[in-house]
Amino acid sequence: MYVIIAGCGRVGSRMARRLSDERHDVVVIDEDAGSFRLLGERFKGHRVVGSAIDWDVLMEAGIEGADAVAATTRGDNTNLICALIAARAFEVPCSVARVYDPHRAAAFAALGVRTVCPTEDASRSMLDAVLACPAAEEE
């Protein structure tokens, strides 16, 4: 599988390393070349410095042949636009945006944009953990 990951922070770099270790073709895009240090020395993929919503940068990353795009930058807007460009303009079969704002994630999901909302995931996990405490069972 040929995967483009926009954003080389904790999530993007972990995804890239795992996909690379599993022998997938991976390209990571980030505006800060220093972020690529998170990929480590074993990373076999490619690195592209630039904005994930810049068409020239996406072309350099090989978006025309991508099987998947994962937008994991710090910005919800950047991630959503990147995912939309990938899905609609380049017909990438799998395009996913990380979106922190639950309302925005739901609105774009309703439009057909695949989203992952860590805010929703974390709040569900935290609530489950709190409700599993012994004090919660006493009531």
N, CA, C and O atoms as CSV, one atom per row, in Angstrom:
chain,resi,resn,atom,element,x,y,z
A,1,MET,N,N,0.843,-1.172,0.000
A,1,MET,CA,C,0.000,0.000,0.000
A,1,MET,C,C,0.896,1.246,0.000
A,1,MET,O,O,1.933,1.276,0.663
A,2,TYR,N,N,0.485,2.258,-0.745
A,2,TYR,CA,C,1.213,3.523,-0.813
A,2,TYR,C,C,0.456,4.549,0.026
A,2,TYR,O,O,-0.673,4.913,-0.303
A,3,VAL,N,N,1.081,5.016,1.116
A,3,VAL,CA,C,0.414,5.881,2.083
A,3,VAL,C,C,1.163,7.197,2.233
A,3,VAL,O,O,2.388,7.223,2.355
A,4,ILE,N,N,0.408,8.282,2.220
A,4,ILE,CA,C,0.958,9.609,2.514
A,4,ILE,C,C,0.434,10.015,3.880
A,4,ILE,O,O,-0.765,9.948,4.147
A,5,ILE,N,N,1.351,10.436,4.739
A,5,ILE,CA,C,0.977,10.915,6.071
A,5,ILE,C,C,1.350,12.387,6.156
A,5,ILE,O,O,2.511,12.759,5.986
A,6,ALA,N,N,0.352,13.214,6.421
A,6,ALA,CA,C,0.572,14.647,6.572
A,6,ALA,C,C,0.726,14.941,8.056
A,6,ALA,O,O,-0.209,14.758,8.835
A,7,GLY,N,N,1.899,15.392,8.437
A,7,GLY,CA,C,2.172,15.693,9.838
A,7,GLY,C,C,3.072,14.644,10.453
A,7,GLY,O,O,2.738,13.460,10.473
A,8,CYS,N,N,4.224,15.084,10.961
A,8,CYS,CA,C,5.187,14.147,11.533
A,8,CYS,C,C,5.360,14.406,13.031
A,8,CYS,O,O,6.477,14.525,13.535
A,9,GLY,N,N,4.243,14.488,13.715
A,9,GLY,CA,C,4.272,14.593,15.173
A,9,GLY,C,C,4.227,13.199,15.767
A,9,GLY,O,O,4.655,12.233,15.135
A,10,ARG,N,N,3.712,13.097,16.978
A,10,ARG,CA,C,3.668,11.787,17.649
A,10,ARG,C,C,2.832,10.763,16.883
A,10,ARG,O,O,3.260,9.624,16.695
A,11,VAL,N,N,1.647,11.166,16.445
A,11,VAL,CA,C,0.762,10.227,15.751
A,11,VAL,C,C,1.290,9.904,14.361
A,11,VAL,O,O,1.425,8.734,14.003
A,12,GLY,N,N,1.584,10.924,13.586
A,12,GLY,CA,C,2.059,10.696,12.221
A,12,GLY,C,C,3.340,9.891,12.158
A,12,GLY,O,O,3.472,9.003,11.315
A,13,SER,N,N,4.286,10.187,13.037
A,13,SER,CA,C,5.558,9.459,13.016
A,13,SER,C,C,5.374,8.004,13.446
A,13,SER,O,O,6.016,7.110,12.894
A,14,ARG,N,N,4.502,7.759,14.425
A,14,ARG,CA,C,4.247,6.369,14.856
A,14,ARG,C,C,3.593,5.572,13.735
A,14,ARG,O,O,3.961,4.426,13.475
A,15,MET,N,N,2.627,6.187,13.082
A,15,MET,CA,C,1.983,5.522,11.945
A,15,MET,C,C,2.999,5.211,10.857
A,15,MET,O,O,3.034,4.104,10.321
A,16,ALA,N,N,3.827,6.206,10.539
A,16,ALA,CA,C,4.812,6.041,9.464
A,16,ALA,C,C,5.796,4.925,9.779
A,16,ALA,O,O,6.097,4.099,8.918
A,17,ARG,N,N,6.293,4.895,11.001
A,17,ARG,CA,C,7.245,3.842,11.380
A,17,ARG,C,C,6.606,2.462,11.283
A,17,ARG,O,O,7.208,1.523,10.762
A,18,ARG,N,N,5.394,2.349,11.785
A,18,ARG,CA,C,4.735,1.037,11.747
A,18,ARG,C,C,4.465,0.587,10.314
A,18,ARG,O,O,4.739,-0.559,9.958
A,19,LEU,N,N,3.937,1.475,9.507
A,19,LEU,CA,C,3.665,1.120,8.107
A,19,LEU,C,C,4.949,0.761,7.373
A,19,LEU,O,O,4.985,-0.188,6.590
A,20,SER,N,N,5.999,1.527,7.632
A,20,SER,CA,C,7.294,1.244,7.008
A,20,SER,C,C,7.836,-0.112,7.469
A,20,SER,O,O,8.349,-0.888,6.663
A,21,ASP,N,N,7.720,-0.387,8.758
A,21,ASP,CA,C,8.165,-1.678,9.291
A,21,ASP,C,C,7.399,-2.841,8.663
A,21,ASP,O,O,7.932,-3.939,8.505
A,22,GLU,N,N,6.138,-2.580,8.306
A,22,GLU,CA,C,5.311,-3.609,7.664
A,22,GLU,C,C,5.482,-3.608,6.142
A,22,GLU,O,O,4.707,-4.234,5.420
A,23,ARG,N,N,6.496,-2.906,5.676
A,23,ARG,CA,C,6.894,-2.867,4.266
A,23,ARG,C,C,5.929,-2.158,3.322
A,23,ARG,O,O,5.874,-2.466,2.131
A,24,HIS,N,N,5.175,-1.215,3.854
A,24,HIS,CA,C,4.345,-0.372,3.001
A,24,HIS,C,C,5.208,0.786,2.507
A,24,HIS,O,O,6.206,1.139,3.134
A,25,ASP,N,N,4.817,1.366,1.389
A,25,ASP,CA,C,5.505,2.552,0.871
A,25,ASP,C,C,4.895,3.766,1.556
A,25,ASP,O,O,3.688,3.993,1.475
A,26,VAL,N,N,5.739,4.547,2.231
A,26,VAL,CA,C,5.251,5.657,3.044
A,26,VAL,C,C,5.987,6.941,2.686
A,26,VAL,O,O,7.207,6.957,2.521
A,27,VAL,N,N,5.208,8.023,2.571
A,27,VAL,CA,C,5.768,9.361,2.413
A,27,VAL,C,C,5.182,10.212,3.532
A,27,VAL,O,O,3.973,10.200,3.764
A,28,VAL,N,N,6.041,10.945,4.218
A,28,VAL,CA,C,5.598,11.826,5.299
A,28,VAL,C,C,5.839,13.269,4.874
A,28,VAL,O,O,6.923,13.625,4.414
A,29,ILE,N,N,4.811,14.087,5.036
A,29,ILE,CA,C,4.890,15.523,4.731
A,29,ILE,C,C,4.855,16.298,6.034
A,29,ILE,O,O,4.026,16.024,6.902
A,30,ASP,N,N,5.749,17.260,6.176
A,30,ASP,CA,C,5.699,18.157,7.326
A,30,ASP,C,C,6.345,19.477,6.942
A,30,ASP,O,O,7.285,19.509,6.147
A,31,GLU,N,N,5.839,20.568,7.509
A,31,GLU,CA,C,6.399,21.891,7.220
A,31,GLU,C,C,7.744,22.096,7.891
A,31,GLU,O,O,8.541,22.922,7.445
A,32,ASP,N,N,8.006,21.354,8.958
A,32,ASP,CA,C,9.237,21.490,9.727
A,32,ASP,C,C,10.117,20.261,9.512
A,32,ASP,O,O,9.800,19.177,10.002
A,33,ALA,N,N,11.210,20.424,8.789
A,33,ALA,CA,C,12.105,19.294,8.511
A,33,ALA,C,C,12.643,18.664,9.800
A,33,ALA,O,O,12.980,17.480,9.812
A,34,GLY,N,N,12.726,19.435,10.870
A,34,GLY,CA,C,13.199,18.909,12.145
A,34,GLY,C,C,12.279,17.851,12.732
A,34,GLY,O,O,12.709,17.027,13.540
A,35,SER,N,N,11.022,17.873,12.330
A,35,SER,CA,C,10.062,16.885,12.836
A,35,SER,C,C,10.395,15.473,12.383
A,35,SER,O,O,10.015,14.503,13.039
A,36,PHE,N,N,11.099,15.352,11.271
A,36,PHE,CA,C,11.412,14.033,10.736
A,36,PHE,C,C,12.315,13.217,11.661
A,36,PHE,O,O,12.447,12.006,11.481
A,37,ARG,N,N,12.935,13.862,12.643
A,37,ARG,CA,C,13.778,13.127,13.598
A,37,ARG,C,C,12.956,12.087,14.354
A,37,ARG,O,O,13.499,11.077,14.801
A,38,LEU,N,N,11.653,12.326,14.500
A,38,LEU,CA,C,10.781,11.389,15.194
A,38,LEU,C,C,10.616,10.070,14.436
A,38,LEU,O,O,10.155,9.078,15.002
A,39,LEU,N,N,10.992,10.061,13.164
A,39,LEU,CA,C,10.871,8.837,12.372
A,39,LEU,C,C,11.951,7.814,12.716
A,39,LEU,O,O,11.776,6.616,12.493
A,40,GLY,N,N,13.052,8.289,13.253
A,40,GLY,CA,C,14.151,7.390,13.604
A,40,GLY,C,C,14.971,6.974,12.390
A,40,GLY,O,O,14.655,7.321,11.252
A,41,GLU,N,N,16.005,6.241,12.660
A,41,GLU,CA,C,16.946,5.844,11.606
A,41,GLU,C,C,16.454,4.673,10.772
A,41,GLU,O,O,16.877,4.515,9.627
A,42,ARG,N,N,15.568,3.847,11.323
A,42,ARG,CA,C,15.101,2.658,10.603
A,42,ARG,C,C,14.034,2.963,9.554
A,42,ARG,O,O,13.735,2.115,8.713
A,43,PHE,N,N,13.457,4.162,9.594
A,43,PHE,CA,C,12.384,4.521,8.668
A,43,PHE,C,C,12.878,4.460,7.230
A,43,PHE,O,O,13.872,5.094,6.878
A,44,LYS,N,N,12.179,3.695,6.406
A,44,LYS,CA,C,12.596,3.480,5.020
A,44,LYS,C,C,11.828,4.336,4.014
A,44,LYS,O,O,12.109,4.286,2.817
A,45,GLY,N,N,10.871,5.113,4.488
A,45,GLY,CA,C,10.054,5.905,3.577
A,45,GLY,C,C,10.718,7.194,3.147
A,45,GLY,O,O,11.913,7.406,3.355
A,46,HIS,N,N,9.910,8.051,2.540
A,46,HIS,CA,C,10.397,9.337,2.037
A,46,HIS,C,C,9.849,10.472,2.890
A,46,HIS,O,O,8.843,10.332,3.585
A,47,ARG,N,N,10.536,11.583,2.814
A,47,ARG,CA,C,10.160,12.772,3.560
A,47,ARG,C,C,10.010,13.927,2.576
A,47,ARG,O,O,10.836,14.105,1.681
A,48,VAL,N,N,8.940,14.714,2.753
A,48,VAL,CA,C,8.717,15.891,1.915
A,48,VAL,C,C,8.455,17.073,2.838
A,48,VAL,O,O,7.574,17.014,3.695
A,49,VAL,N,N,9.219,18.144,2.661
A,49,VAL,CA,C,9.027,19.344,3.471
A,49,VAL,C,C,8.059,20.268,2.741
A,49,VAL,O,O,8.274,20.619,1.581
A,50,GLY,N,N,6.987,20.657,3.439
A,50,GLY,CA,C,6.014,21.566,2.850
A,50,GLY,C,C,4.664,21.439,3.513
A,50,GLY,O,O,4.488,20.679,4.465
A,51,SER,N,N,3.715,22.193,2.997
A,51,SER,CA,C,2.360,22.210,3.531
A,51,SER,C,C,1.534,21.086,2.911
A,51,SER,O,O,1.603,20.840,1.707
A,52,ALA,N,N,0.767,20.421,3.737
A,52,ALA,CA,C,-0.052,19.292,3.293
A,52,ALA,C,C,-1.247,19.712,2.443
A,52,ALA,O,O,-1.956,18.858,1.911
A,53,ILE,N,N,-1.477,21.019,2.309
A,53,ILE,CA,C,-2.574,21.476,1.450
A,53,ILE,C,C,-2.045,22.196,0.209
A,53,ILE,O,O,-2.815,22.780,-0.554
A,54,ASP,N,N,-0.753,22.149,0.020
A,54,ASP,CA,C,-0.129,22.715,-1.176
A,54,ASP,C,C,-0.108,21.638,-2.264
A,54,ASP,O,O,0.517,20.590,-2.097
A,55,TRP,N,N,-0.785,21.898,-3.363
A,55,TRP,CA,C,-0.913,20.890,-4.417
A,55,TRP,C,C,0.440,20.440,-4.958
A,55,TRP,O,O,0.624,19.263,-5.268
A,56,ASP,N,N,1.388,21.369,-5.073
A,56,ASP,CA,C,2.723,20.989,-5.564
A,56,ASP,C,C,3.409,20.026,-4.596
A,56,ASP,O,O,4.080,19.084,-5.018
A,57,VAL,N,N,3.237,20.266,-3.310
A,57,VAL,CA,C,3.816,19.382,-2.289
A,57,VAL,C,C,3.141,18.009,-2.361
A,57,VAL,O,O,3.811,16.978,-2.295
A,58,LEU,N,N,1.829,18.001,-2.493
A,58,LEU,CA,C,1.108,16.732,-2.609
A,58,LEU,C,C,1.539,15.967,-3.861
A,58,LEU,O,O,1.673,14.743,-3.830
A,59,MET,N,N,1.751,16.679,-4.943
A,59,MET,CA,C,2.221,16.035,-6.179
A,59,MET,C,C,3.622,15.457,-5.966
A,59,MET,O,O,3.909,14.343,-6.404
A,60,GLU,N,N,4.488,16.210,-5.298
A,60,GLU,CA,C,5.838,15.719,-5.006
A,60,GLU,C,C,5.776,14.451,-4.143
A,60,GLU,O,O,6.604,13.550,-4.285
A,61,ALA,N,N,4.789,14.397,-3.255
A,61,ALA,CA,C,4.631,13.230,-2.389
A,61,ALA,C,C,4.036,12.038,-3.140
A,61,ALA,O,O,4.022,10.921,-2.623
A,62,GLY,N,N,3.548,12.275,-4.355
A,62,GLY,CA,C,3.000,11.186,-5.158
A,62,GLY,C,C,1.535,10.903,-4.921
A,62,GLY,O,O,1.105,9.752,-4.997
A,63,ILE,N,N,0.763,11.937,-4.635
A,63,ILE,CA,C,-0.642,11.741,-4.298
A,63,ILE,C,C,-1.435,11.082,-5.427
A,63,ILE,O,O,-2.447,10.429,-5.175
A,64,GLU,N,N,-0.984,11.250,-6.656
A,64,GLU,CA,C,-1.719,10.659,-7.780
A,64,GLU,C,C,-1.715,9.128,-7.741
A,64,GLU,O,O,-2.576,8.492,-8.350
A,65,GLY,N,N,-0.773,8.547,-7.045
A,65,GLY,CA,C,-0.727,7.091,-6.944
A,65,GLY,C,C,-0.992,6.572,-5.548
A,65,GLY,O,O,-0.799,5.386,-5.283
A,66,ALA,N,N,-1.431,7.440,-4.650
A,66,ALA,CA,C,-1.619,7.043,-3.249
A,66,ALA,C,C,-2.849,6.167,-3.060
A,66,ALA,O,O,-3.885,6.374,-3.692
A,67,ASP,N,N,-2.713,5.197,-2.187
A,67,ASP,CA,C,-3.841,4.363,-1.782
A,67,ASP,C,C,-4.547,4.951,-0.569
A,67,ASP,O,O,-5.738,4.718,-0.361
A,68,ALA,N,N,-3.804,5.719,0.233
A,68,ALA,CA,C,-4.369,6.301,1.451
A,68,ALA,C,C,-3.624,7.578,1.814
A,68,ALA,O,O,-2.428,7.718,1.557
A,69,VAL,N,N,-4.360,8.501,2.417
A,69,VAL,CA,C,-3.781,9.721,2.982
A,69,VAL,C,C,-4.314,9.848,4.398
A,69,VAL,O,O,-5.521,9.761,4.624
A,70,ALA,N,N,-3.415,10.053,5.349
A,70,ALA,CA,C,-3.781,10.283,6.744
A,70,ALA,C,C,-3.295,11.668,7.126
A,70,ALA,O,O,-2.090,11.920,7.143
A,71,ALA,N,N,-4.212,12.562,7.432
A,71,ALA,CA,C,-3.866,13.934,7.787
A,71,ALA,C,C,-3.837,14.055,9.307
A,71,ALA,O,O,-4.875,14.014,9.968
A,72,THR,N,N,-2.619,14.204,9.854
A,72,THR,CA,C,-2.430,14.195,11.309
A,72,THR,C,C,-1.705,15.443,11.812
A,72,THR,O,O,-1.044,15.393,12.850
A,73,THR,N,N,-1.819,16.557,11.094
A,73,THR,CA,C,-1.136,17.771,11.538
A,73,THR,C,C,-1.824,18.305,12.797
A,73,THR,O,O,-2.823,17.745,13.247
A,74,ARG,N,N,-1.291,19.378,13.358
A,74,ARG,CA,C,-1.881,19.974,14.560
A,74,ARG,C,C,-3.192,20.702,14.281
A,74,ARG,O,O,-3.970,20.958,15.201
A,75,GLY,N,N,-3.440,21.038,13.009
A,75,GLY,CA,C,-4.599,21.869,12.692
A,75,GLY,C,C,-5.771,21.117,12.101
A,75,GLY,O,O,-5.630,20.420,11.096
A,76,ASP,N,N,-6.928,21.258,12.723
A,76,ASP,CA,C,-8.140,20.637,12.194
A,76,ASP,C,C,-8.419,21.074,10.760
A,76,ASP,O,O,-8.716,20.246,9.900
A,77,ASN,N,N,-8.321,22.377,10.506
A,77,ASN,CA,C,-8.621,22.885,9.162
A,77,ASN,C,C,-7.679,22.298,8.122
A,77,ASN,O,O,-8.115,21.883,7.048
A,78,THR,N,N,-6.394,22.262,8.438
A,78,THR,CA,C,-5.423,21.686,7.506
A,78,THR,C,C,-5.740,20.222,7.247
A,78,THR,O,O,-5.702,19.768,6.103
A,79,ASN,N,N,-6.049,19.488,8.295
A,79,ASN,CA,C,-6.345,18.063,8.135
A,79,ASN,C,C,-7.591,17.841,7.287
A,79,ASN,O,O,-7.608,16.971,6.417
A,80,LEU,N,N,-8.625,18.623,7.540
A,80,LEU,CA,C,-9.856,18.470,6.775
A,80,LEU,C,C,-9.655,18.830,5.308
A,80,LEU,O,O,-10.123,18.113,4.423
A,81,ILE,N,N,-8.967,19.928,5.046
A,81,ILE,CA,C,-8.727,20.333,3.660
A,81,ILE,C,C,-7.843,19.316,2.956
A,81,ILE,O,O,-8.100,18.968,1.804
A,82,CYS,N,N,-6.813,18.837,3.624
A,82,CYS,CA,C,-5.925,17.825,3.040
A,82,CYS,C,C,-6.720,16.574,2.667
A,82,CYS,O,O,-6.563,16.034,1.572
A,83,ALA,N,N,-7.573,16.119,3.582
A,83,ALA,CA,C,-8.382,14.928,3.319
A,83,ALA,C,C,-9.361,15.158,2.169
A,83,ALA,O,O,-9.576,14.271,1.343
A,84,LEU,N,N,-9.946,16.340,2.120
A,84,LEU,CA,C,-10.864,16.659,1.023
A,84,LEU,C,C,-10.146,16.704,-0.320
A,84,LEU,O,O,-10.638,16.156,-1.306
A,85,ILE,N,N,-8.997,17.346,-0.362
A,85,ILE,CA,C,-8.216,17.406,-1.608
A,85,ILE,C,C,-7.879,15.997,-2.071
A,85,ILE,O,O,-8.047,15.660,-3.243
A,86,ALA,N,N,-7.401,15.179,-1.139
A,86,ALA,CA,C,-7.018,13.810,-1.492
A,86,ALA,C,C,-8.206,13.028,-2.042
A,86,ALA,O,O,-8.104,12.383,-3.085
A,87,ALA,N,N,-9.328,13.088,-1.337
A,87,ALA,CA,C,-10.498,12.302,-1.723
A,87,ALA,C,C,-11.183,12.818,-2.980
A,87,ALA,O,O,-11.514,12.041,-3.876
A,88,ARG,N,N,-11.393,14.122,-3.045
A,88,ARG,CA,C,-12.211,14.673,-4.125
A,88,ARG,C,C,-11.400,15.034,-5.366
A,88,ARG,O,O,-11.819,14.734,-6.484
A,89,ALA,N,N,-10.255,15.668,-5.185
A,89,ALA,CA,C,-9.478,16.104,-6.351
A,89,ALA,C,C,-8.622,14.986,-6.934
A,89,ALA,O,O,-8.441,14.904,-8.149
A,90,PHE,N,N,-8.093,14.123,-6.059
A,90,PHE,CA,C,-7.175,13.080,-6.531
A,90,PHE,C,C,-7.758,11.670,-6.414
A,90,PHE,O,O,-7.094,10.691,-6.758
A,91,GLU,N,N,-8.983,11.570,-5.935
A,91,GLU,CA,C,-9.695,10.296,-5.825
A,91,GLU,C,C,-8.889,9.212,-5.093
A,91,GLU,O,O,-8.885,8.045,-5.484
A,92,VAL,N,N,-8.210,9.635,-4.021
A,92,VAL,CA,C,-7.496,8.677,-3.173
A,92,VAL,C,C,-8.559,7.820,-2.476
A,92,VAL,O,O,-9.462,8.365,-1.842
A,93,PRO,N,N,-8.467,6.495,-2.583
A,93,PRO,CA,C,-9.512,5.616,-2.046
A,93,PRO,C,C,-9.754,5.733,-0.543
A,93,PRO,O,O,-10.886,5.561,-0.090
A,94,CYS,N,N,-8.722,6.021,0.230
A,94,CYS,CA,C,-8.870,6.121,1.681
A,94,CYS,C,C,-8.208,7.410,2.155
A,94,CYS,O,O,-6.991,7.565,2.062
A,95,SER,N,N,-9.015,8.321,2.659
A,95,SER,CA,C,-8.509,9.604,3.128
A,95,SER,C,C,-9.107,9.867,4.505
A,95,SER,O,O,-10.327,9.864,4.668
A,96,VAL,N,N,-8.238,10.096,5.502
A,96,VAL,CA,C,-8.687,10.229,6.888
A,96,VAL,C,C,-8.097,11.493,7.501
A,96,VAL,O,O,-6.916,11.788,7.318
A,97,ALA,N,N,-8.929,12.238,8.232
A,97,ALA,CA,C,-8.477,13.460,8.911
A,97,ALA,C,C,-8.643,13.319,10.417
A,97,ALA,O,O,-9.706,12.936,10.906
A,98,ARG,N,N,-7.570,13.634,11.147
A,98,ARG,CA,C,-7.697,13.731,12.608
A,98,ARG,C,C,-8.276,15.109,12.905
A,98,ARG,O,O,-7.760,16.124,12.436
A,99,VAL,N,N,-9.352,15.136,13.689
A,99,VAL,CA,C,-10.039,16.385,13.988
A,99,VAL,C,C,-10.311,16.431,15.494
A,99,VAL,O,O,-11.029,15.584,16.025
A,100,TYR,N,N,-9.741,17.415,16.171
A,100,TYR,CA,C,-9.901,17.529,17.619
A,100,TYR,C,C,-11.291,18.015,18.036
A,100,TYR,O,O,-11.813,17.587,19.066
A,101,ASP,N,N,-11.886,18.895,17.252
A,101,ASP,CA,C,-13.183,19.471,17.589
A,101,ASP,C,C,-14.297,18.480,17.247
A,101,ASP,O,O,-14.527,18.201,16.070
A,102,PRO,N,N,-14.993,17.942,18.260
A,102,PRO,CA,C,-16.027,16.938,18.001
A,102,PRO,C,C,-17.151,17.431,17.084
A,102,PRO,O,O,-17.661,16.665,16.267
A,103,HIS,N,N,-17.539,18.700,17.214
A,103,HIS,CA,C,-18.615,19.232,16.370
A,103,HIS,C,C,-18.173,19.305,14.908
A,103,HIS,O,O,-18.925,18.948,14.000
A,104,ARG,N,N,-16.965,19.764,14.701
A,104,ARG,CA,C,-16.429,19.845,13.340
A,104,ARG,C,C,-16.245,18.443,12.755
A,104,ARG,O,O,-16.547,18.214,11.584
A,105,ALA,N,N,-15.753,17.509,13.567
A,105,ALA,CA,C,-15.567,16.132,13.104
A,105,ALA,C,C,-16.905,15.541,12.658
A,105,ALA,O,O,-16.987,14.899,11.611
A,106,ALA,N,N,-17.940,15.758,13.450
A,106,ALA,CA,C,-19.269,15.223,13.117
A,106,ALA,C,C,-19.821,15.874,11.851
A,106,ALA,O,O,-20.412,15.198,11.009
A,107,ALA,N,N,-19.628,17.177,11.717
A,107,ALA,CA,C,-20.145,17.877,10.529
A,107,ALA,C,C,-19.473,17.366,9.255
A,107,ALA,O,O,-20.142,17.125,8.250
A,108,PHE,N,N,-18.167,17.202,9.300
A,108,PHE,CA,C,-17.461,16.729,8.107
A,108,PHE,C,C,-17.701,15.239,7.859
A,108,PHE,O,O,-17.731,14.799,6.710
A,109,ALA,N,N,-17.871,14.472,8.919
A,109,ALA,CA,C,-18.210,13.053,8.755
A,109,ALA,C,C,-19.554,12.929,8.042
A,109,ALA,O,O,-19.739,12.040,7.210
A,110,ALA,N,N,-20.503,13.829,8.371
A,110,ALA,CA,C,-21.811,13.826,7.712
A,110,ALA,C,C,-21.691,14.142,6.223
A,110,ALA,O,O,-22.552,13.759,5.431
A,111,LEU,N,N,-20.620,14.840,5.846
A,111,LEU,CA,C,-20.372,15.153,4.433
A,111,LEU,C,C,-19.580,14.051,3.737
A,111,LEU,O,O,-19.262,14.159,2.553
A,112,GLY,N,N,-19.268,13.006,4.467
A,112,GLY,CA,C,-18.560,11.881,3.861
A,112,GLY,C,C,-17.059,11.879,4.063
A,112,GLY,O,O,-16.362,11.043,3.488
A,113,VAL,N,N,-16.540,12.809,4.879
A,113,VAL,CA,C,-15.106,12.834,5.157
A,113,VAL,C,C,-14.840,11.900,6.331
A,113,VAL,O,O,-15.461,12.026,7.386
A,114,ARG,N,N,-13.924,10.971,6.145
A,114,ARG,CA,C,-13.574,10.039,7.218
A,114,ARG,C,C,-12.774,10.806,8.266
A,114,ARG,O,O,-11.744,11.401,7.951
A,115,THR,N,N,-13.245,10.792,9.509
A,115,THR,CA,C,-12.558,11.525,10.575
A,115,THR,C,C,-12.283,10.614,11.765
A,115,THR,O,O,-12.989,9.635,12.010
A,116,VAL,N,N,-11.234,10.973,12.491
A,116,VAL,CA,C,-10.922,10.369,13.777
A,116,VAL,C,C,-10.856,11.531,14.756
A,116,VAL,O,O,-10.131,12.501,14.534
A,117,CYS,N,N,-11.618,11.427,15.841
A,117,CYS,CA,C,-11.672,12.519,16.817
A,117,CYS,C,C,-11.092,12.040,18.141
A,117,CYS,O,O,-11.789,11.383,18.914
A,118,PRO,N,N,-9.811,12.360,18.419
A,118,PRO,CA,C,-9.202,11.923,19.670
A,118,PRO,C,C,-9.891,12.492,20.907
A,118,PRO,O,O,-9.825,11.889,21.978
A,119,THR,N,N,-10.545,13.632,20.777
A,119,THR,CA,C,-11.265,14.214,21.908
A,119,THR,C,C,-12.412,13.298,22.316
A,119,THR,O,O,-12.605,13.027,23.501
A,120,GLU,N,N,-13.167,12.824,21.338
A,120,GLU,CA,C,-14.268,11.896,21.619
A,120,GLU,C,C,-13.741,10.574,22.162
A,120,GLU,O,O,-14.269,10.037,23.135
A,121,ASP,N,N,-12.687,10.052,21.519
A,121,ASP,CA,C,-12.115,8.770,21.948
A,121,ASP,C,C,-11.603,8.849,23.379
A,121,ASP,O,O,-11.860,7.951,24.181
A,122,ALA,N,N,-10.882,9.914,23.702
A,122,ALA,CA,C,-10.318,10.063,25.048
A,122,ALA,C,C,-11.414,10.264,26.088
A,122,ALA,O,O,-11.342,9.695,27.177
A,123,SER,N,N,-12.420,11.060,25.769
A,123,SER,CA,C,-13.480,11.293,26.758
A,123,SER,C,C,-14.255,10.007,27.036
A,123,SER,O,O,-14.633,9.756,28.180
A,124,ARG,N,N,-14.497,9.187,26.008
A,124,ARG,CA,C,-15.162,7.895,26.221
A,124,ARG,C,C,-14.302,6.981,27.094
A,124,ARG,O,O,-14.809,6.350,28.022
A,125,SER,N,N,-13.006,6.910,26.798
A,125,SER,CA,C,-12.104,6.055,27.568
A,125,SER,C,C,-11.994,6.516,29.017
A,125,SER,O,O,-12.010,5.702,29.941
A,126,MET,N,N,-11.885,7.817,29.205
A,126,MET,CA,C,-11.786,8.351,30.560
A,126,MET,C,C,-13.072,8.098,31.342
A,126,MET,O,O,-13.024,7.720,32.512
A,127,LEU,N,N,-14.210,8.303,30.705
A,127,LEU,CA,C,-15.489,8.052,31.365
A,127,LEU,C,C,-15.614,6.578,31.752
A,127,LEU,O,O,-16.036,6.258,32.863
A,128,ASP,N,N,-15.248,5.689,30.837
A,128,ASP,CA,C,-15.277,4.253,31.149
A,128,ASP,C,C,-14.371,3.931,32.334
A,128,ASP,O,O,-14.742,3.138,33.199
A,129,ALA,N,N,-13.181,4.543,32.380
A,129,ALA,CA,C,-12.240,4.290,33.475
A,129,ALA,C,C,-12.783,4.792,34.806
A,129,ALA,O,O,-12.662,4.116,35.828
A,130,VAL,N,N,-13.379,5.973,34.791
A,130,VAL,CA,C,-13.958,6.522,36.020
A,130,VAL,C,C,-15.126,5.672,36.499
A,130,VAL,O,O,-15.239,5.384,37.691
A,131,LEU,N,N,-15.990,5.270,35.583
A,131,LEU,CA,C,-17.144,4.465,35.955
A,131,LEU,C,C,-16.770,3.049,36.402
A,131,LEU,O,O,-17.568,2.368,37.047
A,132,ALA,N,N,-15.561,2.610,36.061
A,132,ALA,CA,C,-15.086,1.293,36.477
A,132,ALA,C,C,-14.417,1.334,37.854
A,132,ALA,O,O,-14.050,0.288,38.390
A,133,CYS,N,N,-14.255,2.519,38.427
A,133,CYS,CA,C,-13.663,2.650,39.761
A,133,CYS,C,C,-14.580,2.033,40.810
A,133,CYS,O,O,-15.800,2.041,40.644
A,134,PRO,N,N,-14.007,1.498,41.891
A,134,PRO,CA,C,-14.822,0.878,42.950
A,134,PRO,C,C,-15.896,1.815,43.511
A,134,PRO,O,O,-16.995,1.367,43.835
A,135,ALA,N,N,-15.593,3.087,43.626
A,135,ALA,CA,C,-16.580,4.029,44.178
A,135,ALA,C,C,-17.807,4.122,43.297
A,135,ALA,O,O,-18.912,4.305,43.808
A,136,ALA,N,N,-17.650,4.003,42.001
A,136,ALA,CA,C,-18.783,4.080,41.089
A,136,ALA,C,C,-19.691,2.878,41.240
A,136,ALA,O,O,-20.896,2.975,41.010
A,137,GLU,N,N,-19.132,1.759,41.619
A,137,GLU,CA,C,-19.905,0.532,41.784
A,137,GLU,C,C,-20.717,0.521,43.073
A,137,GLU,O,O,-21.688,-0.227,43.189
A,138,GLU,N,N,-20.324,1.347,44.044
A,138,GLU,CA,C,-20.998,1.371,45.344
A,138,GLU,C,C,-22.359,2.034,45.274
A,138,GLU,O,O,-23.207,1.791,46.132
A,139,GLU,N,N,-22.582,2.854,44.284
A,139,GLU,CA,C,-23.850,3.600,44.215
A,139,GLU,C,C,-24.942,2.836,43.563
A,139,GLU,O,O,-26.059,3.340,43.439
